Amino acid sequence: MLTESRVRRVLWVVSLVWAATAAGCGKSVSDIASSVKDAASQGVQSVKDTAQQMSQDVAGTARGMTDKAAQGLALAGSMQLTLDQPLQVSACYASFSPFPSAGAGVLQLQSYRDAQQESFPSVFVRASCSSAALAELTGQTLAAQMFVQPQQNGPVWSAIAEPVQLKITAVDKTELKAEIVGGSLANSGTGAAQAVTGTFQGVLQ
């Protein structure tokens, strides 16, 4: 049976394997994000249909945007992070994919609308949750994967060994706010770990 706990466990474990490989191969955050999404959909047969439906939902949302709306979202939202140095990111796009049959969902926050528009610092955050309704996430703290690449072709900071703790502080029809309340990221170049803090103000897509 496709239970919420099974979905979360499979998405987390399988995608970590792919993410760890990608982070060590000089790939950008958007490449790693793509690998994480692919791993979630290809890891095991029992979650394949669910992951495919998630991709279709996200694609459908993008297709449904008018040109005017897309232009308005060219730069929207913001992220403020602190690793070994403060990072100001002038965009934050949030998406939520519900799995109603499992009573679960997946939340994503990223600094670019698509890989073709990736700029740096580049950030990707992904968290499974025990709710299929976005509005119910307010006040919840989620275990999240996180990838940060401050400079193009530079090392990627990632939460591979342990997830970061992402608290959802507010949700409305157009915006989601969150903050990191615990966790550290490892540098793909040096292996050094660094505590991470930050806030997100994401435009919902």
ZIMOSUL-V183500 format. One record per residue. N is the residue number from 1. PHI is phi in whole degrees, 0 to 359 (999 if undefined). Layout:
n={N/N}
phi={PHI/PHI}
This chain:
n={1/2/3/4/5/6/7/8/9/10/11/12/13/14/15/16/17/18/19/20/21/22/23/24/25/26/27/28/29/30/31/32/33/34/35/36/37/38/39/40/41/42/43/44/45/46/47/48/49/50/51/52/53/54/55/56/57/58/59/60/61/62/63/64/65/66/67/68/69/70/71/72/73/74/75/76/77/78/79/80/81/82/83/84/85/86/87/88/89/90/91/92/93/94/95/96/97/98/99/100/101/102/103/104/105/106/107/108/109/110/111/112/113/114/115/116/117/118/119/120/121/122/123/124/125/126/127/128/129/130/131/132/133/134/135/136/137/138/139/140/141/142/143/144/145/146/147/148/149/150/151/152/153/154/155/156/157/158/159/160/161/162/163/164/165/166/167/168/169/170/171/172/173/174/175/176/177/178/179/180/181/182/183/184/185/186/187/188/189/190/191/192/193/194/195/196/197/198/199/200/201/202/203/204/205}
phi={999/276/276/299/293/290/301/298/295/293/301/289/294/294/293/296/299/296/296/298/295/295/296/268/244/70/273/280/298/295/295/295/301/296/296/297/296/296/298/297/273/252/300/219/297/294/248/297/297/296/295/297/296/299/297/295/297/295/296/296/297/296/294/283/287/281/300/296/294/298/296/294/263/307/225/210/75/196/225/232/238/228/243/280/204/291/232/254/242/270/205/206/249/248/221/229/245/276/242/304/294/257/63/219/198/230/254/231/234/212/271/222/286/207/299/292/255/295/229/233/298/246/224/220/230/220/220/275/219/264/211/262/239/301/300/283/282/304/91/278/248/248/278/233/280/212/226/226/237/298/227/300/68/268/294/252/271/213/263/262/292/222/288/274/259/249/262/274/263/197/219/224/291/240/214/229/242/209/215/275/249/176/129/218/239/254/276/292/274/253/82/291/259/218/299/236/227/165/230/229/233/257/275/285/249}
